[in-house]
Amino acid sequence: MRFQTYDAVVIGGGFYGSVVGRELRRYFDRVLILEQEKDLMQRASYVNQARVHQGYHYPRSILTSLRSRLNFTRFVDEYGGAVVSEFEKYYAIARTFSKVNARQFKQFCDRIGAPVGPAPSRVKALLNPFHIEETFTVLEYAFNSAKLKDLIKAQLVANDVEFQLRSSLETARPAGRSLRLTVEHEGATDTIEARYVFNCSYSHINGVLWRSGLPLIPMKHEFAEMALIDVKEPLKGMGITIMDGPFFATMPFPDRNLHSLHHVRYTPHHSWLDTRDGGYLDARKHFASHRPASHYEHMIKDGIRYIPSLADARYVESLWEIKTVLPRSEVDDSRPILFRPVDDVPNIICILGGKIDNVFDIQSYIGEFLGAEGAAR
Ligand SMILES: Cc1cc2nc3c(=O)[nH]c(=O)nc-3n(C[C@H](O)[C@H](O)[C@H](O)COP(=O)(O)OP(=O)(O)OC[C@H]3O[C@@H](n4cnc5c(N)ncnc54)[C@H](O)[C@@H]3O)c2cc1C
């Protein structure tokens, strides 16, 4: 059993935890990231659609759209080495069941200043006019998660941020003015003392709180399936998103040189809520023990109705993850971020990012929080 001390410990080496760890080095000498997997960024930061949002996706949340517009440029600047821009991107508006029509979508894009134009006729010809009202050309990119991991890892090394892999935070409890953490690492239990803990464990945030006897944060979790498919030309060089309702998107998944297929109706298999009054399911155990039968057949059958040439796609495999959002995202499909010190234990701070590019919003929260705490060295 080892005993270590740090100024700040970050739970979770996803994209958020890694960026948070890097930011914390501005304020502290000794920063440690604990990651339960065998490498950084193996969970939601890998298992996602790889879309660098530019606002188009959120016509029902102007704030999220505008933030996305700003963050898009910044993400492309800062993580350009992981950004894939060499594909055409289209948003097609469904005729029925869409919450916006084509005119409203165009107005919305103009309002947030997002580039939008008519799709070429060769692209419109790929979509079923019976189901699609209008198709627009937009400017949106994808990211290669493996390259993003390499970039952020290099930054951690350059900034002397330590990270321990295969290390699972079990409990974090107050001990005087500090926190005492128990960590499982390759069959052994280590103890760490830290001034601050930043809980960036995404779907497991409440698991850490629960095991530590701390109050939960209301969150919604979805057991999500994203299919990887090999599409034929001309879909290969394209990403197409059908808006805005129970539809789907297929776009490049750069790390595998495949396309993802993500369906609003079939990607979530089931969902549950963590509540303040004790509603809780152990996401770690549930994820480890549960693999439902794939919904791929449903996804592709529905996809073919809108894009008939998807019939030529070859299914490769499904990636699974628990997708976690704040309950208010249910109302307007927004992706707000959470930055919340735990009640009565304010040196444990929980951070949940709704999408990859929101990470820039976190940086200012950290500065404000630690500035107010007078914690800077
Ligand atoms: C199906 C799906 C599609 C999505 N599509 C997009 C998209 O196209 N674009 C976009 O911007 N966003 C998308 N998102 C959202 C995006 O993936 C997340 O917002 C983002 O990855 C969150 O990053 P994170 O670092 O908080 O989470 P994670 O990457 O999950 O990191 C949390 C880390 O904590 C670790 N951990 C958990 N518990 C412990 C513990 N006790 N001890 C140590 N380590 C622990 C985990 O192993 C994990 O590595 C999607 C999400 C899903 C699930």
The ligand as an SDF file (V2000), in Angstrom:
LIG
                    3D

 53 58  0  0  0  0  0  0  0  0999 V2000
  -22.8400    7.9240  -28.1620 C   0  0  0  0  0  0  0  0  0  0  0  0
  -22.2480    9.2940  -27.9060 C   0  0  0  0  0  0  0  0  0  0  0  0
  -22.0950   10.1940  -28.9650 C   0  0  0  0  0  0  0  0  0  0  0  0
  -21.5420   11.4640  -28.7300 C   0  0  0  0  0  0  0  0  0  0  0  0
  -21.2690   12.2740  -29.7930 N   0  0  0  0  0  0  0  0  0  0  0  0
  -20.5680   13.4210  -29.5990 C   0  0  0  0  0  0  0  0  0  0  0  0
  -20.1030   14.1930  -30.6950 C   0  0  0  0  0  0  0  0  0  0  0  0
  -20.2780   13.8300  -31.8600 O   0  0  0  0  0  0  0  0  0  0  0  0
  -19.4350   15.3540  -30.4340 N   0  0  0  0  0  0  0  0  0  0  0  0
  -19.1970   15.7810  -29.1510 C   0  0  0  0  0  0  0  0  0  0  0  0
  -18.5990   16.8500  -28.9750 O   0  0  0  0  0  0  0  0  0  0  0  0
  -19.5990   15.0530  -28.0860 N   0  0  0  0  0  0  0  0  0  0  0  0
  -20.2530   13.8820  -28.2790 C   0  0  0  0  0  0  0  0  0  0  0  0
  -20.6240   13.1140  -27.2050 N   0  0  0  0  0  0  0  0  0  0  0  0
  -20.3440   13.6100  -25.8500 C   0  0  0  0  0  0  0  0  0  0  0  0
  -18.8490   13.4400  -25.5140 C   0  0  0  0  0  0  0  0  0  0  0  0
  -18.4280   12.1480  -25.8450 O   0  0  0  0  0  0  0  0  0  0  0  0
  -18.6410   13.7170  -24.0380 C   0  0  0  0  0  0  0  0  0  0  0  0
  -19.1610   14.9870  -23.7110 O   0  0  0  0  0  0  0  0  0  0  0  0
  -17.1650   13.7300  -23.6700 C   0  0  0  0  0  0  0  0  0  0  0  0
  -16.4790   12.6390  -24.2010 O   0  0  0  0  0  0  0  0  0  0  0  0
  -17.0400   13.7130  -22.1660 C   0  0  0  0  0  0  0  0  0  0  0  0
  -15.6740   13.6260  -21.8610 O   0  0  0  0  0  0  0  0  0  0  0  0
  -15.2380   13.1310  -20.4390 P   0  0  0  0  0  0  0  0  0  0  0  0
  -13.7780   13.2240  -20.3660 O   0  0  0  0  0  0  0  0  0  0  0  0
  -16.0440   13.8430  -19.4080 O   0  0  0  0  0  0  0  0  0  0  0  0
  -15.7660   11.6080  -20.3970 O   0  0  0  0  0  0  0  0  0  0  0  0
  -14.9520   10.2340  -20.6100 P   0  0  0  0  0  0  0  0  0  0  0  0
  -14.1710   10.2550  -21.8460 O   0  0  0  0  0  0  0  0  0  0  0  0
  -15.9240    9.1140  -20.4120 O   0  0  0  0  0  0  0  0  0  0  0  0
  -13.9300   10.2830  -19.4280 O   0  0  0  0  0  0  0  0  0  0  0  0
  -14.2460    9.8790  -18.1110 C   0  0  0  0  0  0  0  0  0  0  0  0
  -13.1110    8.9780  -17.6890 C   0  0  0  0  0  0  0  0  0  0  0  0
  -13.2420    8.6800  -16.3070 O   0  0  0  0  0  0  0  0  0  0  0  0
  -12.7610    7.3610  -16.1140 C   0  0  0  0  0  0  0  0  0  0  0  0
  -13.2900    6.9200  -14.8210 N   0  0  0  0  0  0  0  0  0  0  0  0
  -14.5810    6.7290  -14.4660 C   0  0  0  0  0  0  0  0  0  0  0  0
  -14.6670    6.3850  -13.1680 N   0  0  0  0  0  0  0  0  0  0  0  0
  -13.4020    6.3660  -12.6890 C   0  0  0  0  0  0  0  0  0  0  0  0
  -12.8440    6.0860  -11.4120 C   0  0  0  0  0  0  0  0  0  0  0  0
  -13.6100    5.7750  -10.3610 N   0  0  0  0  0  0  0  0  0  0  0  0
  -11.4880    6.1400  -11.2670 N   0  0  0  0  0  0  0  0  0  0  0  0
  -10.6840    6.4600  -12.3210 C   0  0  0  0  0  0  0  0  0  0  0  0
  -11.1710    6.7300  -13.5600 N   0  0  0  0  0  0  0  0  0  0  0  0
  -12.5130    6.6980  -13.7300 C   0  0  0  0  0  0  0  0  0  0  0  0
  -13.3040    6.6120  -17.3120 C   0  0  0  0  0  0  0  0  0  0  0  0
  -12.5980    5.4160  -17.5510 O   0  0  0  0  0  0  0  0  0  0  0  0
  -13.1230    7.6420  -18.4170 C   0  0  0  0  0  0  0  0  0  0  0  0
  -11.9030    7.4910  -19.1020 O   0  0  0  0  0  0  0  0  0  0  0  0
  -21.1780   11.8420  -27.4060 C   0  0  0  0  0  0  0  0  0  0  0  0
  -21.3210   10.9380  -26.3500 C   0  0  0  0  0  0  0  0  0  0  0  0
  -21.8120    9.6660  -26.5950 C   0  0  0  0  0  0  0  0  0  0  0  0
  -21.8540    8.6760  -25.4630 C   0  0  0  0  0  0  0  0  0  0  0  0
  1  2  1  0
  2  3  1  0
  2 52  2  0
  3  4  2  0
  4  5  1  0
  4 50  1  0
  5  6  2  0
  6  7  1  0
  6 13  1  0
  7  8  2  0
  7  9  1  0
  9 10  1  0
 10 11  2  0
 10 12  1  0
 12 13  2  0
 13 14  1  0
 14 15  1  0
 14 50  1  0
 15 16  1  0
 16 17  1  0
 16 18  1  0
 18 19  1  0
 18 20  1  0
 20 21  1  0
 20 22  1  0
 22 23  1  0
 23 24  1  0
 24 25  2  0
 24 26  1  0
 24 27  1  0
 27 28  1  0
 28 29  2  0
 28 30  1  0
 28 31  1  0
 31 32  1  0
 32 33  1  0
 33 34  1  0
 33 48  1  0
 34 35  1  0
 35 36  1  0
 35 46  1  0
 36 37  1  0
 36 45  1  0
 37 38  2  0
 38 39  1  0
 39 40  1  0
 39 45  2  0
 40 41  1  0
 40 42  2  0
 42 43  1  0
 43 44  2  0
 44 45  1  0
 46 47  1  0
 46 48  1  0
 48 49  1  0
 50 51  2  0
 51 52  1  0
 52 53  1  0
M  END
$$$$
